[in-house]
């Protein structure tokens, strides 16, 4: 019994220490982008940082709503960007990863969502990391375009 208790305690300690926050672009003062008539985000800037959106440490932070209803911001985000020549983007959530601590969720930790993004003429899908818990400046990742210029 003592061995089981020790093993459970060690497992919990390892799990808690693995949730170190490595996200570099959280900004609690960021403001949610305005909405276009079609309820998509009006995104006005393309990031010049090659890591923005493509790296788990620099995700697209869309946590402007309570987590339970934050999924709507994914649709708003993808509705506000295009391929580099104005192509309509398609996206699919393929996984979740990268636990990190957050005060914006009752469980005390969040996960990043991983999306595969394509458009007509794209040779290989783009992989983007999205954070629905924390806020940050919302831009189109490098290599994308803006729908509502």
C-alpha positions as CSV (number, residue, x, y, z in Angstrom):
1,X,0.0,0.0,0.0
2,X,2.8,2.4,0.8
3,X,4.5,1.7,-2.5
4,X,1.2,2.5,-4.3
5,X,0.8,5.7,-2.4
6,X,4.4,6.7,-3.2
7,X,4.0,5.9,-6.9
8,X,0.8,8.0,-7.0
9,X,2.5,10.9,-5.3
10,X,5.5,10.8,-7.6
11,X,3.3,10.6,-10.7
12,X,1.3,13.6,-9.6
13,X,4.5,15.6,-8.9
14,X,5.9,14.8,-12.3
15,X,2.6,15.7,-14.0
16,X,2.5,19.0,-12.2
17,X,6.0,20.0,-13.0
18,X,5.5,19.1,-16.7
19,X,3.0,21.9,-17.0
20,X,5.5,24.7,-17.1
21,X,4.3,27.7,-19.0
22,X,6.6,28.2,-22.0
23,X,4.2,30.4,-24.0
24,X,6.0,33.6,-24.8
25,X,3.3,35.8,-26.4
26,X,0.5,36.0,-23.8
27,X,-0.8,39.5,-23.3
28,X,-3.6,39.9,-20.7
29,X,-4.3,43.4,-22.0
30,X,-4.9,42.4,-25.6
31,X,-8.2,43.3,-27.0
32,X,-10.4,40.9,-29.0
33,X,-10.4,41.9,-32.7
34,X,-13.5,43.6,-34.1
35,X,-16.1,41.5,-35.9
36,X,-17.0,41.9,-39.6
37,X,-20.6,41.7,-40.8
38,X,-20.1,37.9,-41.3
39,X,-19.0,37.6,-37.6
40,X,-15.4,36.8,-38.5
41,X,-12.5,38.7,-36.9
42,X,-11.2,41.7,-38.7
43,X,-7.5,40.9,-38.6
44,X,-5.3,43.8,-39.7
45,X,-1.8,42.5,-39.5
46,X,0.3,39.7,-40.7
47,X,3.0,38.6,-38.3
48,X,6.6,39.0,-39.3
49,X,7.6,36.5,-36.7
50,X,8.2,33.1,-38.4
51,X,7.3,31.3,-35.1
52,X,3.9,33.0,-34.5
53,X,1.2,30.3,-34.8
54,X,3.7,27.7,-36.0
55,X,5.5,27.1,-32.8
56,X,3.9,25.8,-29.5
57,X,5.7,28.6,-27.6
58,X,4.1,31.3,-29.8
59,X,0.5,30.1,-30.4
60,X,-2.3,32.2,-31.7
61,X,-3.9,33.3,-28.4
62,X,-7.7,33.5,-28.7
63,X,-8.8,33.4,-25.0
64,X,-11.1,36.4,-25.1
65,X,-14.2,34.4,-24.0
66,X,-14.7,31.9,-21.2
67,X,-13.2,28.6,-22.2
68,X,-16.6,26.9,-22.5
69,X,-17.6,29.2,-25.4
70,X,-14.1,30.1,-26.8
71,X,-14.4,27.7,-29.7
72,X,-16.4,30.4,-31.6
73,X,-13.2,32.4,-31.8
74,X,-11.5,29.6,-33.8
75,X,-14.2,30.1,-36.5
76,X,-13.9,33.8,-36.3
77,X,-10.1,33.6,-36.6
78,X,-10.0,31.3,-39.6
79,X,-12.8,33.3,-41.2
80,X,-10.6,36.4,-41.0
81,X,-7.5,35.0,-42.8
82,X,-6.9,33.7,-46.3
83,X,-4.1,32.0,-48.2
84,X,-1.4,34.4,-49.4
85,X,-3.3,35.2,-52.6
86,X,-6.7,35.5,-51.1
87,X,-7.6,31.7,-51.2
88,X,-10.3,30.5,-48.8
89,X,-8.7,28.4,-46.1
90,X,-10.0,25.1,-44.8
91,X,-9.0,23.9,-41.3
92,X,-9.3,20.8,-39.2
93,X,-8.4,20.2,-35.6
94,X,-6.0,17.3,-35.6
95,X,-4.7,17.1,-32.0
96,X,-4.1,18.9,-28.7
97,X,-0.8,19.2,-26.9
98,X,1.5,21.0,-24.7
99,X,-0.1,21.4,-21.2
100,X,0.5,24.7,-19.5
101,X,-0.8,26.4,-16.3
102,X,-3.6,28.9,-16.6
103,X,-5.9,30.7,-14.2
104,X,-8.5,30.9,-16.9
105,X,-9.8,27.4,-16.4
106,X,-11.0,25.6,-13.3
107,X,-8.6,22.7,-13.7
108,X,-5.6,25.0,-13.5
109,X,-4.1,23.9,-16.8
110,X,-4.9,24.2,-20.5
111,X,-3.9,22.5,-23.7
112,X,-3.1,24.0,-27.1
113,X,-5.2,22.9,-30.1
114,X,-3.4,21.9,-33.2
115,X,-5.0,22.7,-36.6
116,X,-4.1,21.6,-40.1
117,X,-4.8,24.4,-42.6
118,X,-5.0,24.1,-46.3
119,X,-6.0,26.1,-49.3
120,X,-6.2,25.5,-53.1
121,X,-2.7,25.3,-54.5
122,X,-0.9,24.7,-51.2
123,X,1.5,21.8,-51.6
124,X,1.7,20.7,-48.0
125,X,-0.7,21.6,-45.1
126,X,0.3,24.3,-42.6
127,X,0.2,23.3,-38.9
128,X,-1.0,26.0,-36.4
129,X,-1.1,26.1,-32.6
130,X,-4.1,27.8,-31.0
131,X,-4.5,28.7,-27.4
132,X,-8.2,29.2,-26.3
133,X,-7.3,30.1,-22.7
134,X,-5.0,33.1,-22.8
135,X,-5.1,36.5,-24.7
136,X,-2.6,37.9,-27.1
137,X,-2.4,40.1,-30.2
138,X,-4.3,38.3,-33.0
139,X,-2.5,38.4,-36.4
140,X,-2.4,36.2,-39.5
141,X,0.7,34.0,-39.3
142,X,3.5,34.6,-41.9
143,X,2.5,33.1,-45.2
144,X,-1.2,33.9,-44.9
145,X,-3.3,36.8,-46.1
146,X,-6.0,39.0,-44.6
147,X,-9.7,38.6,-45.6
148,X,-11.0,42.0,-44.3
149,X,-8.3,44.4,-45.3
